[in-house]
Amino acid sequence: MDQELDLRGVRCPLSWARARVRLDEMKPGERLTLLIDEERGIRDIPRAAEAAGFAAGEPRRESAWWTLTLEV
């Protein structure tokens, strides 16, 4: 089951901590799409996710935020 987590307004590293908690609850093959409005988060979260063993897609610019999909 794919999920979405709205992290707009949440500053990094707290945004990564919240994403990590959700990812740890998910099953292999599931995806989590993050909504992020902070440039530091869009830069650091994919690196932290990959270092933790998750697959990170390319960030996509939406309007005033980005979407980033991570896979367990």
Secondary structure, 3 states (H helix, E strand, C coil): CCEEEECCCCCCCHHHHHHHHHHHCCCCCCEEEEEECCHHHHHHHHHHHHHCCCEECCCEECCCCEEEEEEC
